[in-house]
Amino acid sequence: MTAPAQAMNSERTTFNIPAAWFAMVMGLGGLSIAWQRAESLFGLPSLAGYAAALLALGVFSYLLAAYLHKIVRLPDAFLSEFRHPTQVASVGAIPISMEILAVAFINHHPGLAELMLLAGMPLQLLVVGTMFRRWLVGEKIDPQSITPAWFIPCVGGVLVPLSAPQLGYVALAWFFLCIGLLLWFFLMPILLARLIFVGPLHEAARPSLLILLPPPALGMVSYATLSGQVDVFAISLFVLMLFIVLVLLSLARSLTRSDFGMAWWAFSFPTAASSGACSFMALQTGAPAAKGLALVALIICTLIILSLLIRTTVEVSKSGIESLR
């Protein structure tokens, strides 16, 4: 292989990162939000939540630079991902990462939070609109390609109200919340039909089943934040989240059969979102049982995300970043 060819191959290997890798940012940012809610609930110092936010921002900056390089230097790889019926949903992880960082920094650096939010919302709308347009024009989709990753754009919708109202964008918060919840209601029966009539997901994709958690978890928090009350609908979303948690716990062995890879980061943000929802409910009700549940959820999500971070660091240092593809 000639030197130019080797350089091109090295560039393609280094910078052709999948958008799904932004799940790391979602997980670390979600951990920051979970700790910040727990700090309010238990009166803890604000060190852990802020440190996780800074780490998430650092990882985001690196991945965003690499992904922009991919768009400019490897446009065919980017277009292939954006045109794929499943991978396009993972592209939504980029604006979602921005929206998560907006929530993580809203109390520390409002200017940075607003920048992230204003950049993330139009990109989120672009991804959601692209997916919905393809469904409307009847593009043929292989049922095997339907996975829980389709819920990623829904997560973006229910995330916006966690920071937008504090920055004065109340109408936009309602706009995105409605889109996120309605798409979730629309996609849930489609996914269940795929799992029932087509068959289970292959082992490597099974961790993505945890993406079922953020829509009800964050939907409850966002709805209660905008409406100003924890009513029957908010409680229903919270109870549904707890039910899904119990079902997923019963599937723990099945979900962890595949070899470790970046797909395992699908465990991170859903557990953090559930932890944050538990802390929010405990703050609203003040019930001792709710506080106990929030503490357990925080410990579990922290252990999971720290384990993923350590395992990822070890694998990259040992075998290089390619080993995680």
C-alpha positions in Angstrom: 0.0 0.0 0.0 1.4 3.4 -1.0 2.0 6.2 1.6 -1.0 8.3 0.4 -3.3 5.3 0.5 -2.1 4.4 4.0 -2.7 8.0 5.1 -6.2 8.0 3.6 -7.0 4.7 5.3 -5.7 6.0 8.6 -7.9 9.1 8.3 -10.9 7.0 7.5 -10.3 4.8 10.5 -9.6 7.7 12.9 -12.4 10.1 11.9 -15.1 7.9 10.6 -16.8 7.7 13.9 -20.5 6.7 14.1 -22.9 9.3 15.4 -24.0 6.7 17.9 -20.8 7.3 19.8 -22.3 10.5 21.1 -24.1 8.2 23.5 -21.1 8.7 25.7 -21.9 12.4 26.0 -25.5 11.6 26.7 -24.5 9.2 29.4 -22.0 11.5 31.1 -24.3 14.6 30.7 -27.2 12.5 32.1 -25.1 11.5 35.1 -24.4 15.2 35.7 -28.1 16.0 35.6 -28.9 13.1 37.9 -26.3 14.2 40.5 -27.5 17.8 40.3 -31.1 16.7 41.1 -29.8 14.5 43.9 -27.7 17.4 45.3 -30.9 19.5 45.5 -32.7 16.5 47.1 -30.1 15.5 49.7 -28.3 18.8 50.2 -25.0 17.5 48.7 -22.2 19.8 47.5 -22.4 20.6 43.8 -19.0 19.2 42.9 -19.9 15.8 41.4 -22.6 17.1 39.1 -20.4 19.9 37.8 -17.4 17.7 37.3 -19.5 15.2 35.2 -20.8 18.1 33.1 -17.2 19.3 32.4 -16.2 15.8 31.4 -19.2 15.4 29.2 -18.4 18.8 27.5 -14.8 17.6 26.9 -15.9 14.3 25.3 -18.5 16.2 23.2 -15.9 18.7 21.9 -13.6 15.9 20.8 -16.4 13.8 19.2 -17.9 16.9 17.5 -14.5 17.9 16.0 -14.1 14.3 14.7 -17.6 14.2 13.3 -17.3 17.5 11.5 -14.0 16.3 10.0 -15.9 13.2 8.8 -18.6 15.4 7.2 -16.0 17.5 5.4 -13.4 14.8 4.4 -15.6 11.7 4.3 -19.0 13.0 3.0 -19.9 9.6 1.5 -19.6 8.0 5.0 -21.8 10.7 6.5 -24.4 10.5 3.8 -24.6 6.8 4.1 -25.3 7.1 7.8 -27.8 9.9 7.3 -29.7 8.0 4.6 -29.8 4.8 6.6 -33.3 4.1 8.1 -31.9 3.3 11.5 -28.6 5.1 11.7 -30.2 8.4 10.9 -31.9 8.2 14.4 -28.4 8.0 15.9 -27.4 11.2 14.1 -30.1 12.7 16.5 -27.7 11.9 19.4 -25.6 14.9 18.3 -28.3 17.6 19.0 -29.6 15.6 21.9 -26.1 15.8 23.4 -26.3 19.6 23.0 -29.6 19.7 24.8 -28.3 17.5 27.6 -25.4 19.8 28.0 -27.8 22.8 28.1 -29.6 21.2 31.1 -26.3 20.3 32.8 -24.9 23.8 32.6 -28.1 25.8 33.0 -27.4 26.6 36.7 -23.6 27.1 36.2 -23.1 28.8 32.9 -26.5 30.0 31.4 -24.8 31.5 28.4 -23.2 28.2 27.4 -26.5 26.5 28.1 -28.4 28.8 25.8 -25.8 28.4 23.0 -26.1 24.6 23.3 -29.9 24.8 23.3 -30.2 27.1 20.3 -27.8 25.0 18.3 -29.4 21.7 19.3 -33.1 22.6 18.6 -32.9 23.2 14.9 -30.7 20.2 14.3 -33.0 18.1 16.3 -36.0 19.3 14.2 -34.0 18.5 11.1 -33.4 14.9 12.1 -37.0 14.3 13.3 -38.4 16.0 10.2 -36.2 13.9 7.9 -37.3 10.7 9.5 -41.0 11.6 9.5 -40.9 12.8 5.9 -39.4 9.4 4.8 -42.2 7.6 6.5 -44.9 9.8 4.9 -43.5 9.3 1.4 -43.6 5.6 1.9 -39.9 4.7 1.7 -39.7 0.9 2.0 -38.1 0.0 5.3 -37.0 -3.5 6.3 -38.8 -4.5 9.5 -35.4 -5.8 10.8 -34.1 -2.3 10.7 -36.7 -1.1 13.2 -35.0 -0.8 16.6 -35.4 1.2 19.8 -32.9 3.6 18.3 -35.9 5.2 16.6 -36.9 6.6 20.0 -33.7 8.8 20.1 -35.4 11.7 18.3 -38.3 11.5 20.8 -35.8 11.9 23.6 -34.7 15.2 22.1 -38.3 16.5 22.2 -38.8 15.8 25.9 -35.4 17.2 26.8 -35.9 20.8 25.6 -38.4 21.7 28.4 -35.7 21.0 31.0 -33.8 24.1 30.1 -35.8 26.2 27.6 -38.3 27.7 30.2 -35.4 29.0 32.3 -34.0 30.7 29.3 -37.3 32.3 28.3 -38.3 29.8 25.5 -41.5 28.5 27.0 -43.5 28.2 23.8 -40.6 26.2 22.2 -40.5 24.0 25.2 -44.2 23.0 24.7 -43.6 22.6 20.9 -40.8 20.1 21.4 -42.5 18.3 24.3 -45.6 17.7 22.2 -43.6 16.4 19.2 -41.5 14.1 21.5 -44.5 12.6 23.3 -46.6 12.2 20.2 -43.8 10.5 18.3 -43.3 8.2 21.3 -47.0 7.2 21.3 -46.7 6.6 17.6 -43.5 4.6 17.6 -44.2 2.4 20.6 -46.7 0.1 18.9 -44.6 -0.1 15.8 -41.6 -1.4 17.8 -43.7 -3.8 19.8 -45.1 -5.2 16.5 -41.6 -5.6 15.1 -40.5 -7.5 18.2 -43.6 -9.7 18.4 -44.0 -10.6 14.7 -40.4 -10.3 13.3 -38.4 -11.6 16.2 -36.0 -10.4 18.9 -33.1 -8.0 18.3 -29.7 -9.5 17.7 -27.5 -9.6 20.8 -25.4 -6.6 20.0 -28.5 -4.4 19.7 -30.3 -5.6 22.8 -28.8 -2.9 25.1 -30.8 -0.4 23.0 -33.9 -1.6 24.7 -33.1 0.7 27.5 -34.0 3.6 25.2 -37.6 2.8 26.2 -36.9 4.5 29.5 -36.1 8.1 28.7 -39.4 9.1 27.0 -41.7 8.4 30.0 -39.0 9.4 32.5 -38.1 12.8 30.9 -41.6 13.2 29.6 -42.9 13.2 33.2 -40.3 15.7 34.4 -40.8 18.0 31.4 -44.6 17.9 31.6 -44.7 18.6 35.3 -42.2 21.4 34.9 -44.2 23.1 32.2 -47.7 22.5 33.7 -46.5 23.3 37.3 -48.2 20.2 38.8 -47.7 16.5 39.2 -51.1 15.3 38.1 -52.5 12.0 37.0 -50.8 12.1 33.6 -47.4 12.8 35.2 -47.8 10.1 37.7 -48.9 7.7 35.0 -45.7 8.4 33.0 -43.6 7.8 36.2 -45.3 4.5 37.0 -44.9 3.4 33.4 -41.1 4.1 33.7 -41.0 2.0 36.9 -42.8 -0.8 35.1 -40.3 -0.8 32.2 -37.4 -0.7 34.7 -38.7 -3.9 36.3 -39.2 -5.7 33.0 -35.7 -4.7 31.8 -34.2 -5.9 35.1 -35.7 -9.3 34.5 -33.9 -9.2 31.1 -30.5 -8.2 32.5 -28.7 -11.4 31.5 -30.1 -11.3 27.9 -29.1 -7.6 27.6 -25.5 -8.2 28.5 -24.6 -11.3 26.4 -22.9 -9.4 23.6 -19.2 -8.5 23.6 -18.4 -5.1 25.1 -18.6 -2.2 22.6 -19.9 1.3 22.2 -23.4 -0.2 22.0 -23.2 -0.8 25.8 -23.3 3.0 26.3 -27.0 2.6 25.6 -27.2 1.6 29.3 -25.9 5.0 30.4 -28.4 7.8 29.6 -31.6 5.8 30.3 -30.4 4.9 33.8 -29.4 8.5 34.4 -32.8 9.7 33.1 -34.6 7.3 35.4 -32.4 8.4 38.4 -33.2 12.1 37.6 -36.9 11.3 37.4 -36.9 9.6 40.8 -35.1 12.5 42.4 -37.6 14.9 40.8 -40.6 12.9 42.1 -39.0 12.8 45.5 -38.5 16.6 45.5 -42.1 17.1 44.5 -43.7 14.7 47.0 -41.2 14.6 49.9 -42.1 11.0 50.5 -39.5 9.0 52.4 -40.0 6.0 50.0 -39.5 8.3 47.0 -36.2 9.6 48.5 -35.0 6.0 49.1 -35.9 5.1 45.6 -34.0 8.1 44.3 -30.9 7.2 46.3 -30.9 3.6 45.0 -31.4 4.8 41.4 -28.5 7.3 41.7 -26.1 4.7 43.1 -27.0 2.3 40.3 -26.7 4.8 37.5 -23.4 6.1 38.9 -21.9 2.6 39.1 -23.1 1.7 35.6 -21.7 4.9 33.9 -18.4 4.8 35.8 -18.0 1.1 34.9 -18.7 1.9 31.2 -16.2 4.8 31.3 -13.5 2.7 32.9 -14.1 -0.2 30.6 -14.0 2.1 27.5 -10.8 3.7 28.6 -9.1 0.3 29.2 -10.2 -1.1 25.8 -9.1 2.0 23.9 -5.7 2.1 25.7 -5.2 -1.6 25.1 -6.5 -2.2 21.5 -7.2 1.3 20.1 -10.5 3.0 19.4 -11.3 0.6 16.5 -11.8 -2.2 19.0 -15.1 -0.6 20.1 -16.8 -0.4 16.8 
